[in-house]
Amino acid sequence: MKAKVYVTIKENVLDPQGNAVQGALHTLGFSEVGQVRIGKYLEVELDTNDRAQAEERLKVMCEKLLANTVVEDYRFELEG
């Protein structure tokens, strides 16, 4: 089973990397760009066909390693 994991900075947390990208886009002439937020995208292959088990294991993975839950949110999608 394949999982797509999305990790993003929480809305109330400053995103200096996003601000830098926004400034660079403006410098390059893309003045229509508003706020930019930077995140992470991961693909994880799970050796199980049990959807409930996969969801539980992914939650633990995200909470322990893949996301810093103090400043980041996460969500995932399962395929297969």
Secondary structure, 3 states (H helix, E strand, C coil): CEEEEEEEECCCCCCHHHHHHHHHHHHCCCCCCCCCCCEEEEEEECCCCCHHHHHHHHHHHHHHHHCCCCCEEEEEEEEC
